[in-house]
Amino acid sequence: MKICVSKSTYDSFKSDFDRTCQGDDFILLDSEGEIASGEGKPDVAFISYELMFKSLRSEEFFHKYLELIKIICIG
């Protein structure tokens, strides 16, 4: 499975993700909503408080993240 999550959330909970998501690939987003690492279409995205608040503060970030969510949901 490909999992999309912010880089800072992944870094904060790395041991938990690594333990529970063995064999999964991560697509990590940087603070600008750009892919920092990983590739492909994610199967799931974690919508953390960090991403929610960034989306509320920045219309540009919101639209980038919304496009990613559309890719996941619509394909």
PyMOL Python script that loads the backbone (N, CA, C, O; Angstrom):
from pymol import cmd

cmd.read_pdbstr("""\
ATOM      1  N   MET A   1       0.845  -1.171   0.000  1.00  0.00           N
ATOM      2  CA  MET A   1       0.000   0.000   0.000  1.00  0.00           C
ATOM      3  C   MET A   1       0.896   1.242   0.000  1.00  0.00           C
ATOM      4  O   MET A   1       1.966   1.251   0.610  1.00  0.00           O
ATOM      5  N   LYS A   2       0.449   2.269  -0.682  1.00  0.00           N
ATOM      6  CA  LYS A   2       1.148   3.560  -0.676  1.00  0.00           C
ATOM      7  C   LYS A   2       0.393   4.502   0.253  1.00  0.00           C
ATOM      8  O   LYS A   2      -0.807   4.729   0.097  1.00  0.00           O
ATOM      9  N   ILE A   3       1.121   5.043   1.219  1.00  0.00           N
ATOM     10  CA  ILE A   3       0.532   5.895   2.250  1.00  0.00           C
ATOM     11  C   ILE A   3       1.103   7.298   2.126  1.00  0.00           C
ATOM     12  O   ILE A   3       2.320   7.481   2.098  1.00  0.00           O
ATOM     13  N   CYS A   4       0.222   8.288   2.051  1.00  0.00           N
ATOM     14  CA  CYS A   4       0.645   9.682   1.969  1.00  0.00           C
ATOM     15  C   CYS A   4       0.465  10.336   3.336  1.00  0.00           C
ATOM     16  O   CYS A   4      -0.598  10.244   3.951  1.00  0.00           O
ATOM     17  N   VAL A   5       1.515  10.992   3.795  1.00  0.00           N
ATOM     18  CA  VAL A   5       1.497  11.669   5.092  1.00  0.00           C
ATOM     19  C   VAL A   5       2.537  12.789   5.039  1.00  0.00           C
ATOM     20  O   VAL A   5       3.469  12.739   4.237  1.00  0.00           O
ATOM     21  N   SER A   6       2.376  13.782   5.882  1.00  0.00           N
ATOM     22  CA  SER A   6       3.378  14.852   5.901  1.00  0.00           C
ATOM     23  C   SER A   6       4.697  14.315   6.447  1.00  0.00           C
ATOM     24  O   SER A   6       4.718  13.415   7.285  1.00  0.00           O
ATOM     25  N   LYS A   7       5.783  14.878   5.961  1.00  0.00           N
ATOM     26  CA  LYS A   7       7.116  14.456   6.408  1.00  0.00           C
ATOM     27  C   LYS A   7       7.281  14.663   7.904  1.00  0.00           C
ATOM     28  O   LYS A   7       7.849  13.811   8.587  1.00  0.00           O
ATOM     29  N   SER A   8       6.791  15.784   8.422  1.00  0.00           N
ATOM     30  CA  SER A   8       6.969  16.040   9.855  1.00  0.00           C
ATOM     31  C   SER A   8       6.155  15.063  10.708  1.00  0.00           C
ATOM     32  O   SER A   8       6.611  14.656  11.777  1.00  0.00           O
ATOM     33  N   THR A   9       4.952  14.682  10.248  1.00  0.00           N
ATOM     34  CA  THR A   9       4.170  13.681  10.986  1.00  0.00           C
ATOM     35  C   THR A   9       4.878  12.337  10.939  1.00  0.00           C
ATOM     36  O   THR A   9       4.970  11.641  11.950  1.00  0.00           O
ATOM     37  N   TYR A  10       5.378  11.974   9.762  1.00  0.00           N
ATOM     38  CA  TYR A  10       6.112  10.713   9.644  1.00  0.00           C
ATOM     39  C   TYR A  10       7.340  10.718  10.560  1.00  0.00           C
ATOM     40  O   TYR A  10       7.587   9.750  11.279  1.00  0.00           O
ATOM     41  N   ASP A  11       8.104  11.810  10.528  1.00  0.00           N
ATOM     42  CA  ASP A  11       9.301  11.901  11.371  1.00  0.00           C
ATOM     43  C   ASP A  11       8.944  11.802  12.856  1.00  0.00           C
ATOM     44  O   ASP A  11       9.669  11.171  13.625  1.00  0.00           O
ATOM     45  N   SER A  12       7.841  12.414  13.261  1.00  0.00           N
ATOM     46  CA  SER A  12       7.434  12.399  14.665  1.00  0.00           C
ATOM     47  C   SER A  12       6.995  11.015  15.141  1.00  0.00           C
ATOM     48  O   SER A  12       7.182  10.660  16.305  1.00  0.00           O
ATOM     49  N   PHE A  13       6.412  10.244  14.233  1.00  0.00           N
ATOM     50  CA  PHE A  13       5.867   8.933  14.608  1.00  0.00           C
ATOM     51  C   PHE A  13       6.520   7.809  13.801  1.00  0.00           C
ATOM     52  O   PHE A  13       5.903   6.772  13.557  1.00  0.00           O
ATOM     53  N   LYS A  14       7.763   8.022  13.392  1.00  0.00           N
ATOM     54  CA  LYS A  14       8.470   7.083  12.523  1.00  0.00           C
ATOM     55  C   LYS A  14       8.468   5.666  13.072  1.00  0.00           C
ATOM     56  O   LYS A  14       8.184   4.725  12.331  1.00  0.00           O
ATOM     57  N   SER A  15       8.774   5.492  14.330  1.00  0.00           N
ATOM     58  CA  SER A  15       8.838   4.129  14.880  1.00  0.00           C
ATOM     59  C   SER A  15       7.468   3.447  14.828  1.00  0.00           C
ATOM     60  O   SER A  15       7.384   2.245  14.578  1.00  0.00           O
ATOM     61  N   ASP A  16       6.399   4.208  15.063  1.00  0.00           N
ATOM     62  CA  ASP A  16       5.052   3.636  14.987  1.00  0.00           C
ATOM     63  C   ASP A  16       4.694   3.260  13.551  1.00  0.00           C
ATOM     64  O   ASP A  16       4.181   2.169  13.301  1.00  0.00           O
ATOM     65  N   PHE A  17       4.965   4.166  12.607  1.00  0.00           N
ATOM     66  CA  PHE A  17       4.692   3.866  11.195  1.00  0.00           C
ATOM     67  C   PHE A  17       5.513   2.657  10.734  1.00  0.00           C
ATOM     68  O   PHE A  17       4.987   1.752  10.086  1.00  0.00           O
ATOM     69  N   ASP A  18       6.799   2.650  11.074  1.00  0.00           N
ATOM     70  CA  ASP A  18       7.666   1.558  10.647  1.00  0.00           C
ATOM     71  C   ASP A  18       7.221   0.217  11.223  1.00  0.00           C
ATOM     72  O   ASP A  18       7.326  -0.814  10.559  1.00  0.00           O
ATOM     73  N   ARG A  19       6.730   0.232  12.447  1.00  0.00           N
ATOM     74  CA  ARG A  19       6.292  -1.004  13.105  1.00  0.00           C
ATOM     75  C   ARG A  19       4.969  -1.505  12.535  1.00  0.00           C
ATOM     76  O   ARG A  19       4.806  -2.703  12.303  1.00  0.00           O
ATOM     77  N   THR A  20       4.029  -0.598  12.311  1.00  0.00           N
ATOM     78  CA  THR A  20       2.688  -1.019  11.907  1.00  0.00           C
ATOM     79  C   THR A  20       2.466  -1.044  10.396  1.00  0.00           C
ATOM     80  O   THR A  20       1.494  -1.634   9.922  1.00  0.00           O
ATOM     81  N   CYS A  21       3.342  -0.420   9.651  1.00  0.00           N
ATOM     82  CA  CYS A  21       3.159  -0.333   8.193  1.00  0.00           C
ATOM     83  C   CYS A  21       4.302  -1.013   7.458  1.00  0.00           C
ATOM     84  O   CYS A  21       4.759  -0.520   6.427  1.00  0.00           O
ATOM     85  N   GLN A  22       4.768  -2.141   7.979  1.00  0.00           N
ATOM     86  CA  GLN A  22       5.870  -2.859   7.345  1.00  0.00           C
ATOM     87  C   GLN A  22       5.464  -3.289   5.942  1.00  0.00           C
ATOM     88  O   GLN A  22       4.388  -3.849   5.735  1.00  0.00           O
ATOM     89  N   GLY A  23       6.333  -3.021   4.993  1.00  0.00           N
ATOM     90  CA  GLY A  23       6.081  -3.389   3.605  1.00  0.00           C
ATOM     91  C   GLY A  23       5.318  -2.335   2.821  1.00  0.00           C
ATOM     92  O   GLY A  23       5.167  -2.459   1.605  1.00  0.00           O
ATOM     93  N   ASP A  24       4.835  -1.302   3.496  1.00  0.00           N
ATOM     94  CA  ASP A  24       4.121  -0.225   2.803  1.00  0.00           C
ATOM     95  C   ASP A  24       5.110   0.839   2.348  1.00  0.00           C
ATOM     96  O   ASP A  24       6.183   0.998   2.929  1.00  0.00           O
ATOM     97  N   ASP A  25       4.737   1.559   1.309  1.00  0.00           N
ATOM     98  CA  ASP A  25       5.549   2.660   0.800  1.00  0.00           C
ATOM     99  C   ASP A  25       4.924   3.977   1.252  1.00  0.00           C
ATOM    100  O   ASP A  25       3.701   4.112   1.308  1.00  0.00           O
ATOM    101  N   PHE A  26       5.773   4.934   1.571  1.00  0.00           N
ATOM    102  CA  PHE A  26       5.303   6.240   2.014  1.00  0.00           C
ATOM    103  C   PHE A  26       5.573   7.301   0.964  1.00  0.00           C
ATOM    104  O   PHE A  26       6.629   7.326   0.334  1.00  0.00           O
ATOM    105  N   ILE A  27       4.597   8.172   0.792  1.00  0.00           N
ATOM    106  CA  ILE A  27       4.759   9.379  -0.001  1.00  0.00           C
ATOM    107  C   ILE A  27       4.694  10.516   0.999  1.00  0.00           C
ATOM    108  O   ILE A  27       3.653  10.751   1.613  1.00  0.00           O
ATOM    109  N   LEU A  28       5.802  11.223   1.165  1.00  0.00           N
ATOM    110  CA  LEU A  28       5.899  12.260   2.187  1.00  0.00           C
ATOM    111  C   LEU A  28       5.766  13.642   1.566  1.00  0.00           C
ATOM    112  O   LEU A  28       6.399  13.949   0.555  1.00  0.00           O
ATOM    113  N   LEU A  29       4.933  14.469   2.188  1.00  0.00           N
ATOM    114  CA  LEU A  29       4.724  15.844   1.728  1.00  0.00           C
ATOM    115  C   LEU A  29       5.554  16.802   2.563  1.00  0.00           C
ATOM    116  O   LEU A  29       5.647  16.654   3.781  1.00  0.00           O
ATOM    117  N   ASP A  30       6.156  17.787   1.906  1.00  0.00           N
ATOM    118  CA  ASP A  30       6.905  18.813   2.629  1.00  0.00           C
ATOM    119  C   ASP A  30       5.944  19.903   3.109  1.00  0.00           C
ATOM    120  O   ASP A  30       4.732  19.793   2.924  1.00  0.00           O
ATOM    121  N   SER A  31       6.478  20.932   3.712  1.00  0.00           N
ATOM    122  CA  SER A  31       5.647  21.987   4.298  1.00  0.00           C
ATOM    123  C   SER A  31       4.929  22.839   3.254  1.00  0.00           C
ATOM    124  O   SER A  31       4.054  23.632   3.602  1.00  0.00           O
ATOM    125  N   GLU A  32       5.288  22.684   1.986  1.00  0.00           N
ATOM    126  CA  GLU A  32       4.634  23.434   0.908  1.00  0.00           C
ATOM    127  C   GLU A  32       3.579  22.599   0.175  1.00  0.00           C
ATOM    128  O   GLU A  32       2.948  23.077  -0.767  1.00  0.00           O
ATOM    129  N   GLY A  33       3.393  21.346   0.617  1.00  0.00           N
ATOM    130  CA  GLY A  33       2.428  20.475  -0.032  1.00  0.00           C
ATOM    131  C   GLY A  33       2.983  19.768  -1.250  1.00  0.00           C
ATOM    132  O   GLY A  33       2.232  19.191  -2.037  1.00  0.00           O
ATOM    133  N   GLU A  34       4.296  19.810  -1.409  1.00  0.00           N
ATOM    134  CA  GLU A  34       4.964  19.132  -2.523  1.00  0.00           C
ATOM    135  C   GLU A  34       5.465  17.774  -2.028  1.00  0.00           C
ATOM    136  O   GLU A  34       5.723  17.598  -0.837  1.00  0.00           O
ATOM    137  N   ILE A  35       5.598  16.831  -2.937  1.00  0.00           N
ATOM    138  CA  ILE A  35       6.114  15.518  -2.560  1.00  0.00           C
ATOM    139  C   ILE A  35       7.602  15.627  -2.271  1.00  0.00           C
ATOM    140  O   ILE A  35       8.395  15.995  -3.139  1.00  0.00           O
ATOM    141  N   ALA A  36       7.968  15.301  -1.033  1.00  0.00           N
ATOM    142  CA  ALA A  36       9.369  15.349  -0.605  1.00  0.00           C
ATOM    143  C   ALA A  36      10.077  14.040  -0.930  1.00  0.00           C
ATOM    144  O   ALA A  36      11.262  14.040  -1.266  1.00  0.00           O
ATOM    145  N   SER A  37       9.360  12.933  -0.832  1.00  0.00           N
ATOM    146  CA  SER A  37       9.921  11.636  -1.205  1.00  0.00           C
ATOM    147  C   SER A  37       8.790  10.670  -1.498  1.00  0.00           C
ATOM    148  O   SER A  37       7.668  10.827  -1.017  1.00  0.00           O
ATOM    149  N   GLY A  38       9.113   9.675  -2.295  1.00  0.00           N
ATOM    150  CA  GLY A  38       8.121   8.699  -2.712  1.00  0.00           C
ATOM    151  C   GLY A  38       7.540   9.092  -4.059  1.00  0.00           C
ATOM    152  O   GLY A  38       7.748  10.202  -4.549  1.00  0.00           O
ATOM    153  N   GLU A  39       6.816   8.164  -4.637  1.00  0.00           N
ATOM    154  CA  GLU A  39       6.207   8.435  -5.934  1.00  0.00           C
ATOM    155  C   GLU A  39       5.010   7.535  -6.133  1.00  0.00           C
ATOM    156  O   GLU A  39       4.797   6.578  -5.388  1.00  0.00           O
ATOM    157  N   GLY A  40       4.241   7.854  -7.140  1.00  0.00           N
ATOM    158  CA  GLY A  40       3.081   7.055  -7.472  1.00  0.00           C
ATOM    159  C   GLY A  40       1.807   7.613  -6.876  1.00  0.00           C
ATOM    160  O   GLY A  40       1.794   8.685  -6.271  1.00  0.00           O
ATOM    161  N   LYS A  41       0.745   6.864  -7.060  1.00  0.00           N
ATOM    162  CA  LYS A  41      -0.576   7.256  -6.570  1.00  0.00           C
ATOM    163  C   LYS A  41      -0.787   6.640  -5.190  1.00  0.00           C
ATOM    164  O   LYS A  41      -0.699   5.422  -5.037  1.00  0.00           O
ATOM    165  N   PRO A  42      -1.065   7.473  -4.179  1.00  0.00           N
ATOM    166  CA  PRO A  42      -1.298   6.917  -2.842  1.00  0.00           C
ATOM    167  C   PRO A  42      -2.632   6.178  -2.766  1.00  0.00           C
ATOM    168  O   PRO A  42      -3.600   6.538  -3.435  1.00  0.00           O
ATOM    169  N   ASP A  43      -2.659   5.147  -1.944  1.00  0.00           N
ATOM    170  CA  ASP A  43      -3.900   4.420  -1.674  1.00  0.00           C
ATOM    171  C   ASP A  43      -4.670   5.054  -0.530  1.00  0.00           C
ATOM    172  O   ASP A  43      -5.894   4.948  -0.449  1.00  0.00           O
ATOM    173  N   VAL A  44      -3.939   5.709   0.346  1.00  0.00           N
ATOM    174  CA  VAL A  44      -4.539   6.328   1.526  1.00  0.00           C
ATOM    175  C   VAL A  44      -3.714   7.553   1.917  1.00  0.00           C
ATOM    176  O   VAL A  44      -2.507   7.601   1.679  1.00  0.00           O
ATOM    177  N   ALA A  45      -4.376   8.540   2.519  1.00  0.00           N
ATOM    178  CA  ALA A  45      -3.673   9.735   3.005  1.00  0.00           C
ATOM    179  C   ALA A  45      -4.091  10.008   4.441  1.00  0.00           C
ATOM    180  O   ALA A  45      -5.278   9.971   4.765  1.00  0.00           O
ATOM    181  N   PHE A  46      -3.132  10.278   5.286  1.00  0.00           N
ATOM    182  CA  PHE A  46      -3.412  10.680   6.654  1.00  0.00           C
ATOM    183  C   PHE A  46      -3.625  12.189   6.660  1.00  0.00           C
ATOM    184  O   PHE A  46      -2.734  12.942   6.268  1.00  0.00           O
ATOM    185  N   ILE A  47      -4.778  12.628   7.094  1.00  0.00           N
ATOM    186  CA  ILE A  47      -5.062  14.062   7.192  1.00  0.00           C
ATOM    187  C   ILE A  47      -4.840  14.462   8.646  1.00  0.00           C
ATOM    188  O   ILE A  47      -5.738  14.366   9.482  1.00  0.00           O
ATOM    189  N   SER A  48      -3.636  14.906   8.920  1.00  0.00           N
ATOM    190  CA  SER A  48      -3.267  15.278  10.280  1.00  0.00           C
ATOM    191  C   SER A  48      -3.723  16.699  10.591  1.00  0.00           C
ATOM    192  O   SER A  48      -4.109  17.455   9.699  1.00  0.00           O
ATOM    193  N   TYR A  49      -3.669  17.042  11.866  1.00  0.00           N
ATOM    194  CA  TYR A  49      -3.976  18.419  12.250  1.00  0.00           C
ATOM    195  C   TYR A  49      -3.056  19.396  11.538  1.00  0.00           C
ATOM    196  O   TYR A  49      -3.475  20.485  11.146  1.00  0.00           O
ATOM    197  N   GLU A  50      -1.803  19.002  11.375  1.00  0.00           N
ATOM    198  CA  GLU A  50      -0.838  19.859  10.690  1.00  0.00           C
ATOM    199  C   GLU A  50      -1.336  20.214   9.292  1.00  0.00           C
ATOM    200  O   GLU A  50      -1.338  21.385   8.914  1.00  0.00           O
ATOM    201  N   LEU A  51      -1.759  19.204   8.517  1.00  0.00           N
ATOM    202  CA  LEU A  51      -2.233  19.456   7.159  1.00  0.00           C
ATOM    203  C   LEU A  51      -3.546  20.219   7.157  1.00  0.00           C
ATOM    204  O   LEU A  51      -3.772  21.067   6.294  1.00  0.00           O
ATOM    205  N   MET A  52      -4.415  19.921   8.123  1.00  0.00           N
ATOM    206  CA  MET A  52      -5.690  20.622   8.210  1.00  0.00           C
ATOM    207  C   MET A  52      -5.464  22.109   8.469  1.00  0.00           C
ATOM    208  O   MET A  52      -6.054  22.951   7.791  1.00  0.00           O
ATOM    209  N   PHE A  53      -4.618  22.441   9.442  1.00  0.00           N
ATOM    210  CA  PHE A  53      -4.374  23.849   9.764  1.00  0.00           C
ATOM    211  C   PHE A  53      -3.623  24.566   8.641  1.00  0.00           C
ATOM    212  O   PHE A  53      -3.889  25.737   8.373  1.00  0.00           O
ATOM    213  N   LYS A  54      -2.690  23.877   7.982  1.00  0.00           N
ATOM    214  CA  LYS A  54      -2.011  24.494   6.841  1.00  0.00           C
ATOM    215  C   LYS A  54      -3.005  24.795   5.730  1.00  0.00           C
ATOM    216  O   LYS A  54      -2.918  25.830   5.068  1.00  0.00           O
ATOM    217  N   SER A  55      -3.945  23.885   5.532  1.00  0.00           N
ATOM    218  CA  SER A  55      -4.967  24.095   4.503  1.00  0.00           C
ATOM    219  C   SER A  55      -5.855  25.289   4.837  1.00  0.00           C
ATOM    220  O   SER A  55      -6.281  26.023   3.946  1.00  0.00           O
ATOM    221  N   LEU A  56      -6.128  25.477   6.116  1.00  0.00           N
ATOM    222  CA  LEU A  56      -6.944  26.624   6.530  1.00  0.00           C
ATOM    223  C   LEU A  56      -6.195  27.940   6.384  1.00  0.00           C
ATOM    224  O   LEU A  56      -6.802  28.972   6.100  1.00  0.00           O
ATOM    225  N   ARG A  57      -4.885  27.911   6.576  1.00  0.00           N
ATOM    226  CA  ARG A  57      -4.080  29.139   6.516  1.00  0.00           C
ATOM    227  C   ARG A  57      -3.663  29.525   5.103  1.00  0.00           C
ATOM    228  O   ARG A  57      -3.461  30.704   4.813  1.00  0.00           O
ATOM    229  N   SER A  58      -3.534  28.536   4.224  1.00  0.00           N
ATOM    230  CA  SER A  58      -3.002  28.808   2.896  1.00  0.00           C
ATOM    231  C   SER A  58      -3.902  28.213   1.822  1.00  0.00           C
ATOM    232  O   SER A  58      -4.038  26.994   1.713  1.00  0.00           O
ATOM    233  N   GLU A  59      -4.509  29.082   1.038  1.00  0.00           N
ATOM    234  CA  GLU A  59      -5.368  28.607  -0.041  1.00  0.00           C
ATOM    235  C   GLU A  59      -4.554  27.816  -1.072  1.00  0.00           C
ATOM    236  O   GLU A  59      -5.042  26.832  -1.627  1.00  0.00           O
ATOM    237  N   GLU A  60      -3.339  28.238  -1.320  1.00  0.00           N
ATOM    238  CA  GLU A  60      -2.478  27.530  -2.268  1.00  0.00           C
ATOM    239  C   GLU A  60      -2.198  26.104  -1.780  1.00  0.00           C
ATOM    240  O   GLU A  60      -2.313  25.150  -2.549  1.00  0.00           O
ATOM    241  N   PHE A  61      -1.831  25.961  -0.503  1.00  0.00           N
ATOM    242  CA  PHE A  61      -1.580  24.640   0.066  1.00  0.00           C
ATOM    243  C   PHE A  61      -2.847  23.797  -0.007  1.00  0.00           C
ATOM    244  O   PHE A  61      -2.792  22.621  -0.366  1.00  0.00           O
ATOM    245  N   PHE A  62      -3.992  24.396   0.332  1.00  0.00           N
ATOM    246  CA  PHE A  62      -5.273  23.686   0.298  1.00  0.00           C
ATOM    247  C   PHE A  62      -5.528  23.104  -1.085  1.00  0.00           C
ATOM    248  O   PHE A  62      -5.919  21.943  -1.204  1.00  0.00           O
ATOM    249  N   HIS A  63      -5.313  23.891  -2.127  1.00  0.00           N
ATOM    250  CA  HIS A  63      -5.576  23.412  -3.480  1.00  0.00           C
ATOM    251  C   HIS A  63      -4.605  22.304  -3.898  1.00  0.00           C
ATOM    252  O   HIS A  63      -4.998  21.365  -4.590  1.00  0.00           O
ATOM    253  N   LYS A  64      -3.348  22.409  -3.483  1.00  0.00           N
ATOM    254  CA  LYS A  64      -2.387  21.338  -3.779  1.00  0.00           C
ATOM    255  C   LYS A  64      -2.814  20.044  -3.100  1.00  0.00           C
ATOM    256  O   LYS A  64      -2.803  18.976  -3.712  1.00  0.00           O
ATOM    257  N   TYR A  65      -3.186  20.151  -1.840  1.00  0.00           N
ATOM    258  CA  TYR A  65      -3.582  18.962  -1.089  1.00  0.00           C
ATOM    259  C   TYR A  65      -4.904  18.408  -1.615  1.00  0.00           C
ATOM    260  O   TYR A  65      -5.080  17.192  -1.680  1.00  0.00           O
ATOM    261  N   LEU A  66      -5.824  19.277  -1.986  1.00  0.00           N
ATOM    262  CA  LEU A  66      -7.101  18.844  -2.550  1.00  0.00           C
ATOM    263  C   LEU A  66      -6.885  18.063  -3.840  1.00  0.00           C
ATOM    264  O   LEU A  66      -7.564  17.063  -4.074  1.00  0.00           O
ATOM    265  N   GLU A  67      -5.955  18.499  -4.677  1.00  0.00           N
ATOM    266  CA  GLU A  67      -5.655  17.772  -5.908  1.00  0.00           C
ATOM    267  C   GLU A  67      -5.142  16.368  -5.593  1.00  0.00           C
ATOM    268  O   GLU A  67      -5.506  15.408  -6.272  1.00  0.00           O
ATOM    269  N   LEU A  68      -4.307  16.245  -4.579  1.00  0.00           N
ATOM    270  CA  LEU A  68      -3.799  14.941  -4.176  1.00  0.00           C
ATOM    271  C   LEU A  68      -4.934  14.049  -3.684  1.00  0.00           C
ATOM    272  O   LEU A  68      -4.984  12.868  -4.025  1.00  0.00           O
ATOM    273  N   ILE A  69      -5.836  14.598  -2.895  1.00  0.00           N
ATOM    274  CA  ILE A  69      -6.988  13.841  -2.398  1.00  0.00           C
ATOM    275  C   ILE A  69      -7.865  13.399  -3.571  1.00  0.00           C
ATOM    276  O   ILE A  69      -8.369  12.276  -3.570  1.00  0.00           O
ATOM    277  N   LYS A  70      -8.053  14.258  -4.564  1.00  0.00           N
ATOM    278  CA  LYS A  70      -8.842  13.896  -5.738  1.00  0.00           C
ATOM    279  C   LYS A  70      -8.215  12.718  -6.482  1.00  0.00           C
ATOM    280  O   LYS A  70      -8.918  11.825  -6.954  1.00  0.00           O
ATOM    281  N   ILE A  71      -6.895  12.725  -6.579  1.00  0.00           N
ATOM    282  CA  ILE A  71      -6.196  11.616  -7.229  1.00  0.00           C
ATOM    283  C   ILE A  71      -6.473  10.316  -6.493  1.00  0.00           C
ATOM    284  O   ILE A  71      -6.697   9.281  -7.121  1.00  0.00           O
ATOM    285  N   ILE A  72      -6.458  10.364  -5.162  1.00  0.00           N
ATOM    286  CA  ILE A  72      -6.709   9.172  -4.361  1.00  0.00           C
ATOM    287  C   ILE A  72      -8.147   8.699  -4.545  1.00  0.00           C
ATOM    288  O   ILE A  72      -8.391   7.512  -4.759  1.00  0.00           O
ATOM    289  N   CYS A  73      -9.088   9.616  -4.463  1.00  0.00           N
ATOM    290  CA  CYS A  73     -10.513   9.252  -4.487  1.00  0.00           C
ATOM    291  C   CYS A  73     -11.030   8.944  -5.883  1.00  0.00           C
ATOM    292  O   CYS A  73     -11.806   8.006  -6.068  1.00  0.00           O
ATOM    293  N   ILE A  74     -10.607   9.725  -6.857  1.00  0.00           N
ATOM    294  CA  ILE A  74     -11.169   9.600  -8.202  1.00  0.00           C
ATOM    295  C   ILE A  74     -10.276   8.740  -9.103  1.00  0.00           C
ATOM    296  O   ILE A  74     -10.756   7.990  -9.952  1.00  0.00           O
ATOM    297  N   GLY A  75      -8.974   8.873  -8.891  1.00  0.00           N
ATOM    298  CA  GLY A  75      -8.041   8.103  -9.703  1.00  0.00           C
ATOM    299  C   GLY A  75      -7.650   8.832 -10.857  1.00  0.00           C
ATOM    300  O   GLY A  75      -6.862   8.336 -11.663  1.00  0.00           O
TER     301      GLY A  75
END
""", "prot")
cmd.dss("prot")
cmd.show_as("cartoon", "prot")
cmd.util.cbc("prot")
cmd.orient("prot")
